[in-house]
Amino acid sequence: MNEPSERPTTSADPATHATPAPPAPGSRRPGGRTARTRAAVRDAVLTGLAEHGYPDLTVEYVAEHSGVHKTTLYRRWGSLEGMVADALDLAGEDDWTPPDTGGLAGDLRALAREVSDGFADPAAAAAPTAFVGAAFQSPRAAEALHAFYAERFRRCEPVVERAVERGEAPPGTDAGAVVRAVSAPLFLRLFVTREPVGTAQADQAAAAALAAVEAGAFLTQRGAAAG
């Protein structure tokens, strides 16, 4: 599944994110000058995270690289934490959908390969890796990262729902648990053990999740009782 990207985005409104409780990823925002401002700030934050990491990212850096005055940054985002959280929130405002290969095995394999491919290029992986690091140091970044992946996993649930309809997965299978299980071994290697991740590891993670689905390991209590 897609990771937070460092590619520029040009839709959304920075002024709407000045409040402590940001809208959920995927919500629609107005366009115009404020959208361009928000996108410029996001790009500066992503670049700064990739170059320096969260501990060394400063408001001065964001102001210099975005062309937005520090006063405006503080007024609209409140703090550097707010800018980082908003950059991740904006990363979730896209139209990404999970793969539909026609079968659960292919769908899970495609999802796992999206994760491995997303981190294959060190330059492309720098920003999403920095977001994870920021989440360990900033409560707001942690909340934003949680919201980003909660939305991503929610979008992936139809993969399992289609499989249930086709008879490839038992009724009552927990769709959210399945899609998390696909990426969990890959994230462990990427962020905990710091081991390489590639196609072989992605396919292995997908195969393990598929075997667990077929064995009924992801049945909810209601589904298990019905079985």
C-alpha positions in Angstrom: 0.0 0.0 0.0 1.2 3.5 -0.6 3.5 5.1 1.9 3.6 8.8 2.8 5.2 10.3 -0.4 7.8 13.1 -0.8 6.3 14.1 -4.1 4.7 17.6 -4.2 1.0 17.9 -3.8 -1.0 21.0 -4.7 -4.5 20.5 -3.1 -5.8 21.5 0.3 -6.0 24.5 2.6 -3.5 25.2 5.4 -5.8 27.5 7.2 -8.2 24.7 8.0 -5.6 22.8 9.9 -4.8 25.5 12.5 -7.2 23.9 15.0 -5.9 21.1 17.3 -8.2 18.5 15.8 -7.5 18.1 12.1 -10.0 16.6 9.7 -9.5 13.0 8.8 -7.3 12.1 5.9 -9.2 12.1 2.6 -11.5 15.0 3.6 -12.0 17.6 0.9 -10.4 21.0 1.2 -10.7 24.3 -0.6 -8.2 25.1 -3.3 -6.6 28.4 -4.3 -3.8 30.4 -2.8 -4.1 28.8 0.7 -3.9 25.4 -0.9 -0.7 26.3 -2.7 0.7 27.7 0.6 -0.1 24.5 2.4 1.4 22.4 -0.3 4.6 24.5 -0.2 4.9 24.0 3.5 4.3 20.3 3.2 7.0 20.0 0.6 9.4 21.9 2.8 8.6 19.7 5.7 9.1 16.5 3.7 12.4 17.8 2.3 13.6 18.8 5.7 12.6 15.5 7.2 14.4 13.6 4.5 17.6 15.7 4.7 17.9 16.2 8.5 15.3 14.1 10.3 12.8 15.4 12.8 15.2 16.4 15.6 17.1 18.8 13.4 14.1 20.2 11.5 13.3 23.8 12.4 10.7 26.4 11.7 13.4 28.5 10.1 14.1 25.8 7.6 10.5 25.4 6.7 10.1 29.1 6.3 13.2 29.4 4.1 12.3 26.5 1.8 8.6 27.2 1.6 8.7 30.9 1.1 6.1 31.3 3.9 6.9 33.8 6.7 7.5 32.4 10.2 4.7 34.5 11.5 2.3 32.8 9.1 3.6 29.4 9.9 3.0 29.9 13.6 -0.4 31.4 13.1 -1.7 28.6 10.9 0.1 25.6 12.3 1.0 26.6 15.8 4.3 24.7 16.0 6.7 22.5 14.0 4.7 19.6 15.3 1.6 21.0 13.7 3.4 21.3 10.4 4.7 17.8 10.5 1.3 16.4 11.4 -0.4 18.4 8.7 2.1 17.3 6.1 1.2 13.7 6.9 -2.5 14.5 6.9 -2.1 16.0 3.5 -0.3 12.9 2.3 -3.4 10.9 3.0 -5.6 13.1 0.9 -5.4 11.2 -2.4 -7.4 8.8 -4.4 -5.3 5.7 -3.8 -7.2 2.4 -4.0 -6.0 -1.1 -3.2 -5.2 -3.6 -6.0 -7.9 -5.8 -7.5 -6.2 -8.8 -9.2 -9.2 -11.0 -9.1 -8.0 -13.2 -6.3 -6.9 -12.8 -2.6 -3.5 -14.2 -3.1 -2.7 -11.7 -5.9 -4.2 -8.8 -4.0 -2.2 -9.5 -0.8 1.0 -10.0 -2.8 0.4 -6.7 -4.7 -0.2 -4.9 -1.4 3.0 -6.3 0.1 5.0 -5.4 -2.9 3.8 -1.8 -2.8 5.3 -1.6 0.7 8.6 -3.1 -0.4 8.8 -1.1 -3.6 8.0 2.1 -1.7 11.1 1.7 0.4 13.4 0.2 -2.3 14.8 3.6 -3.3 16.6 5.2 -0.3 15.9 8.7 -1.6 12.2 8.0 -1.9 12.1 6.2 1.4 13.8 9.0 3.4 10.6 11.1 4.0 8.3 8.2 5.1 11.1 6.8 7.3 11.5 10.2 8.9 7.8 10.4 9.6 8.0 7.1 11.5 11.0 8.5 13.5 9.1 11.7 14.2 6.2 9.7 15.6 8.4 8.4 18.4 9.3 12.0 19.4 6.1 14.0 18.8 2.7 13.0 20.0 1.0 15.0 17.2 3.2 13.3 14.6 2.2 9.9 16.2 -1.5 10.8 16.0 -1.1 11.8 12.4 0.8 8.7 11.5 -1.9 6.6 13.1 -4.6 8.4 11.2 -2.7 8.0 7.9 -2.3 4.2 8.3 -5.8 3.7 9.8 -7.2 5.3 6.6 -4.9 3.2 4.4 -5.9 0.0 6.1 -9.6 1.0 5.9 -9.2 1.4 2.1 -7.7 -2.1 1.9 -10.5 -3.8 3.7 -12.5 -4.4 0.4 -9.7 -6.8 -0.6 -10.7 -9.2 2.1 -14.4 -8.5 1.7 -14.2 -9.5 -1.9 -12.4 -12.6 -0.9 -15.2 -13.6 1.5 -17.7 -13.1 -1.3 -15.7 -15.4 -3.6 -15.3 -18.0 -0.9 -11.6 -17.5 -0.6 -11.8 -16.4 3.1 -14.2 -17.6 5.8 -17.2 -15.4 6.6 -16.3 -13.3 9.7 -12.7 -12.7 8.7 -11.4 -9.5 10.2 -10.4 -7.5 7.1 -8.4 -4.9 9.0 -6.4 -7.6 10.8 -5.5 -9.3 7.5 -4.2 -6.2 5.8 -2.2 -5.2 8.8 -0.7 -8.7 8.9 0.6 -8.3 5.4 2.6 -5.2 6.1 3.6 -6.0 9.7 6.6 -8.3 8.9 7.9 -5.8 6.4 7.7 -2.8 8.8 9.4 -5.0 11.4 12.4 -5.5 9.1 12.4 -1.8 7.9 12.1 -0.1 11.3 13.1 -2.5 14.0 15.6 -5.0 12.8 16.8 -2.8 9.9 17.0 -5.7 7.5 16.6 -5.5 3.7 13.1 -5.7 2.3 12.4 -6.8 -1.3 10.1 -8.8 -3.5 11.0 -12.1 -1.8 10.2 -10.8 1.7 7.0 -9.1 0.4 5.8 -12.4 -1.2 6.6 -14.3 1.9 4.6 -11.9 4.1 1.6 -12.1 1.7 1.8 -16.0 1.6 1.9 -16.1 5.4 -1.1 -13.8 5.7 -3.0 -15.9 3.1 -2.3 -19.1 4.9 -3.5 -17.6 8.2 -6.7 -16.4 6.5 -7.4 -19.9 5.1 -6.8 -21.4 8.5 -9.3 -19.1 10.1 -6.7 -17.3 12.2 -8.3 -13.9 11.5 -11.9 -14.8 12.4 -13.7 -12.4 14.7 -15.3 -13.9 17.8 -18.7 -13.7 16.1 -17.3 -15.4 13.0 -15.6 -18.1 15.0 -18.9 -18.7 16.9 -20.8 -19.0 13.6 -18.3 -21.5 12.3 
